[in-house]
Amino acid sequence: MVMKLRVTRQKFQDLETEYSEKKAAYENIRMAFESERTDLNRETENIDEELARQESLYHSLNNQIQLIEIQLKRVTDEVMFKNGQGKYSDEYKTNQDMLSAMTNKLEAVNKELRMKQRHIKDNHEPLLNQITMFQHLKKLLECKIQIHKREQVTE
């Protein structure tokens, strides 16, 4: 029985040594895979960020292209309108004519508003004085009315 126990202990030690060696090998491989997975995740994140930057740049450039195409069409149309090949609208021959008319209207409104402002500034003090005088006149008339009513009551 002792012999059997020694043989079993020997087998156990051999198995435990083999287990420890295989476990160490497993841990080394697992660590290598974990390191590689971390590196791949980091690389994936970098690629995702670069993709987002590139997509943003693509959309920005695409919008700029669309704006430039619209501006080019406006310029082309304006040249055609100036050469007599069509009209910008029923009222204006070219876009420049429309913008000039709008500018002139706004300048006229601006001039009128400045004149009103100047008139208000010039007449502000006299009008305030006039309001004050009318308030005093109102008080005087109210006093006269009260006096007149008292005289009628006393008579």
C-alpha positions in Angstrom: 0.0 0.0 0.0 2.8 2.4 0.8 4.3 1.5 -2.5 1.0 2.4 -4.2 0.9 5.6 -2.3 4.4 6.6 -3.5 3.6 5.8 -7.0 0.4 7.8 -6.8 2.3 10.7 -5.2 4.9 10.5 -8.0 2.2 10.6 -10.6 0.5 13.5 -8.7 3.8 15.5 -8.7 4.4 14.7 -12.4 0.9 15.8 -13.2 1.2 18.9 -11.1 4.5 19.8 -12.8 2.9 19.2 -16.2 -0.1 21.3 -15.1 2.1 24.2 -14.0 4.1 24.1 -17.2 1.0 24.1 -19.4 -0.7 26.7 -17.2 2.4 29.0 -17.6 2.4 28.4 -21.4 -1.4 29.1 -21.4 -0.9 32.4 -19.4 1.9 33.5 -21.8 -0.2 32.8 -24.8 -3.3 34.5 -23.2 -1.2 37.6 -22.3 0.1 37.7 -25.9 -3.4 37.5 -27.3 -4.6 40.1 -24.8 -1.8 42.4 -25.8 -2.6 41.9 -29.5 -6.3 42.4 -28.9 -5.5 45.7 -27.1 -3.3 46.8 -30.0 -6.0 45.9 -32.5 -8.7 47.8 -30.5 -6.4 50.8 -30.4 -5.8 50.6 -34.1 -9.5 50.2 -34.8 -10.3 53.3 -32.7 -7.6 55.2 -34.7 -9.1 54.0 -38.0 -12.6 55.0 -36.8 -11.4 58.5 -35.9 -9.7 58.9 -39.2 -12.8 57.6 -41.0 -14.9 60.2 -39.1 -12.5 63.0 -40.1 -12.5 61.9 -43.7 -16.3 61.7 -43.8 -16.6 65.1 -42.3 -14.1 66.5 -44.8 -16.0 64.7 -47.7 -19.3 66.3 -46.6 -17.6 69.7 -46.1 -16.0 69.6 -49.6 -19.2 68.3 -51.1 -21.1 71.3 -49.7 -18.5 73.7 -50.9 -18.8 72.2 -54.4 -22.5 72.6 -54.3 -22.2 76.3 -53.2 -19.6 76.9 -55.9 -21.8 75.3 -58.6 -24.7 77.6 -57.5 -22.5 80.6 -57.6 -21.2 79.6 -61.0 -24.8 79.2 -62.3 -25.7 82.7 -60.9 -22.7 84.2 -62.6 -23.5 82.4 -65.9 -27.1 83.5 -65.7 -26.1 87.1 -65.0 -23.8 87.1 -68.0 -26.6 85.7 -70.2 -29.1 88.3 -68.8 -26.6 91.1 -69.5 -26.2 89.9 -73.1 -30.0 90.0 -73.5 -30.6 86.3 -73.4 -33.5 86.3 -70.9 -34.4 88.2 -67.8 -33.8 87.8 -64.1 -37.4 88.6 -63.5 -40.3 90.5 -65.0 -39.3 93.6 -63.2 -35.5 93.4 -63.5 -33.3 92.5 -66.4 -30.4 91.3 -64.2 -29.7 90.4 -60.7 -27.4 93.5 -60.5 -30.3 95.7 -61.5 -32.5 94.1 -58.7 -29.7 94.6 -56.1 -29.2 98.2 -57.2 -32.9 98.9 -56.9 -33.0 97.4 -53.5 -30.0 99.4 -52.4 -31.5 102.6 -53.7 -34.8 101.9 -51.8 -32.9 101.1 -48.6 -30.9 104.3 -49.0 -34.1 106.3 -49.4 -35.7 104.7 -46.4 -32.4 105.3 -44.4 -32.4 109.0 -45.5 -36.1 109.4 -44.5 -35.5 107.8 -41.1 -32.5 110.0 -40.5 -34.6 113.0 -41.3 -37.2 111.9 -38.8 -34.6 111.2 -36.2 -33.1 114.7 -36.8 -36.6 116.2 -36.6 -37.3 114.4 -33.3 -33.9 115.4 -31.8 -34.5 119.1 -32.9 -38.0 119.2 -31.5 -37.7 117.1 -28.4 -37.1 119.9 -25.9 -39.7 122.3 -27.3 -42.3 119.4 -27.4 -41.5 118.5 -23.8 -41.9 122.1 -22.8 -45.2 122.2 -24.7 -46.4 119.0 -22.9 -45.5 120.6 -19.5 -47.3 123.8 -20.4 -50.5 121.9 -21.4 -50.3 120.0 -18.2 -50.2 123.3 -16.3 -53.0 124.7 -18.4 -55.1 121.6 -17.6 -54.5 122.1 -13.9 -55.4 125.8 -14.2 -58.6 125.0 -16.0 -59.5 122.3 -13.5 -58.9 124.9 -10.7 -61.2 127.4 -12.5 -63.9 124.8 -12.9 -63.7 124.0 -9.2 -63.8 127.7 -8.3 -66.8 128.2 -10.6 -68.6 125.2 -9.0 -67.9 126.6 -5.5 -69.3 130.0 -6.5 -72.5 128.4 -7.9 -73.0 126.4 -4.7 -72.4 129.5 -2.5 -74.9 131.6 -4.4 
